[in-house]
């Protein structure tokens, strides 16, 4: 029997301890990152263009990006491991829903309920061996044709690499490797962006926009009606 991973517990405790400072430091970080902001807008536009609205911001922290998604026209809610982060998010954005929970076990989300998932630097602390379980849960909760946007630290063309993140151990992924993992879980890559680190950043940033398989692309599995 496989032992359950302890990383959600340790990660939650680590972020609880820095939540207030984190919320103060990153209350408006998107304002200085036009490329990141544009990619999140493209994610929102993709969801809306497909007729969807309901999205989950997984690893939402103090809720700044969840509110940004709401402002882009989506019905967004946030989930985070850290109870302190969720408390700050509820205080700052009382009109939005925020839940304490783990991305690998979204018990309050039904199969196919979501039109999109934003995972913005929220899988970075997940041990690589555990990540397939997270992608499986993303697929379970997302409707066919739904959109997934991943933000992560990219390994700069090198192999998967653990590093000393300021909060707790994190991982830098080669973008091809992370894309392949998502594809194996039932997603198709739509777009990718690599961004070099800014003045206050250490590592290159990777971004993947994916679509959950099982949508319109699978329509050709059914024969078109012929003449009667």
Residue pairs with C-beta under 8 A, 6 or more apart in sequence:
5 127
5 130
7 125
7 126
7 127
7 130
8 81
8 102
8 104
10 168
11 81
11 82
11 125
11 168
12 81
12 82
12 83
14 167
14 168
15 22
15 61
15 80
15 81
15 82
15 84
15 85
15 167
15 168
16 82
16 83
16 84
16 85
18 167
19 61
19 62
19 82
19 84
19 85
19 88
20 84
20 88
22 61
22 62
22 85
22 167
23 61
23 62
23 85
23 88
23 92
26 61
26 62
26 64
27 62
27 64
28 64
29 64
30 36
30 37
30 40
30 64
30 65
30 68
31 37
32 198
33 198
35 193
35 195
36 151
36 195
36 205
36 207
39 149
39 193
39 207
39 209
40 65
40 68
40 69
40 72
40 118
40 120
40 149
41 72
42 191
42 209
43 116
43 118
43 147
43 149
43 209
44 55
44 69
44 72
44 73
44 74
44 116
45 72
46 116
46 147
46 190
46 209
47 53
47 55
47 74
47 115
47 116
47 146
47 147
48 73
48 74
50 115
50 145
50 146
50 147
50 215
51 115
52 115
52 116
52 143
52 146
52 147
53 73
53 74
53 75
53 115
54 74
54 75
54 113
54 114
54 115
54 116
55 69
55 74
55 75
55 76
55 77
55 114
55 115
55 116
55 117
55 118
56 76
56 77
56 78
56 79
56 106
56 109
56 114
56 116
56 117
56 118
56 141
57 63
57 65
57 66
57 69
57 76
57 77
57 78
57 79
57 118
57 120
58 78
58 79
58 103
58 106
58 117
58 118
58 119
58 122
59 79
59 80
59 81
59 103
59 119
59 120
59 121
59 122
59 123
60 66
60 78
60 79
60 80
60 85
60 86
60 89
60 98
60 122
61 80
61 82
61 85
61 89
62 85
62 88
62 89
62 92
63 78
63 88
63 89
63 90
63 92
63 93
63 96
63 98
64 92
65 118
65 120
66 76
66 77
66 78
66 89
66 93
66 96
66 98
67 76
67 92
67 93
67 96
69 76
69 118
70 76
70 96
74 116
76 96
77 96
77 97
77 98
77 99
78 86
78 89
78 96
78 97
78 98
78 99
79 98
79 99
79 100
79 101
79 103
79 106
80 86
80 89
80 98
80 100
80 101
81 100
81 101
81 102
82 100
83 100
86 98
86 99
86 100
89 96
89 98
90 96
90 98
99 108
101 107
101 108
103 119
103 122
103 123
103 134
103 137
103 138
104 130
104 133
104 134
104 137
105 137
106 137
106 141
109 141
110 141
111 140
111 141
112 140
112 141
112 142
112 143
112 144
113 141
113 143
114 141
114 142
114 143
114 146
115 142
115 143
115 146
115 147
116 142
116 146
116 147
116 148
116 149
117 138
117 141
117 142
117 146
117 147
117 148
117 149
118 149
119 138
119 148
119 149
119 150
119 151
120 149
120 150
120 151
121 151
121 152
121 153
123 131
123 134
123 150
123 152
124 152
124 153
124 165
124 170
124 171
125 165
125 167
125 168
125 169
125 170
125 171
126 134
126 171
127 171
128 160
128 171
131 181
132 181
132 184
132 185
135 181
135 182
135 184
135 185
135 186
135 187
136 185
138 148
138 185
138 187
138 212
139 185
139 186
139 187
139 212
142 148
142 212
143 212
143 215
144 212
144 213
144 214
144 215
144 218
145 211
145 212
145 214
145 215
145 216
145 217
146 211
146 212
146 215
147 190
147 209
147 210
147 211
147 212
148 182
148 187
148 208
148 209
148 210
148 211
148 212
149 207
149 208
149 209
149 210
150 178
150 182
150 206
150 207
150 208
150 210
151 205
151 206
151 207
152 172
152 173
152 178
152 205
152 206
152 207
152 208
153 163
153 170
153 171
153 172
153 173
153 203
153 204
153 205
153 206
154 172
154 173
154 174
154 175
154 194
154 203
154 204
154 205
154 206
155 161
155 172
155 173
155 174
155 204
156 172
156 203
156 204
157 174
158 172
158 174
159 174
160 171
160 172
160 173
160 174
160 177
161 171
161 172
162 169
162 170
162 171
162 172
163 169
163 170
163 171
163 172
163 203
172 203
173 206
175 192
175 194
175 206
175 208
178 206
178 208
179 189
179 192
179 208
179 210
182 189
182 208
182 210
183 189
186 212
186 213
186 214
187 210
187 211
187 212
187 213
188 210
188 211
188 213
188 217
189 208
189 209
189 210
190 209
190 210
190 211
191 208
191 209
192 206
192 207
192 208
192 209
193 206
193 207
194 204
194 205
194 206
194 207
195 204
195 205
195 207
196 204
196 205
197 203
197 204
197 205
211 217
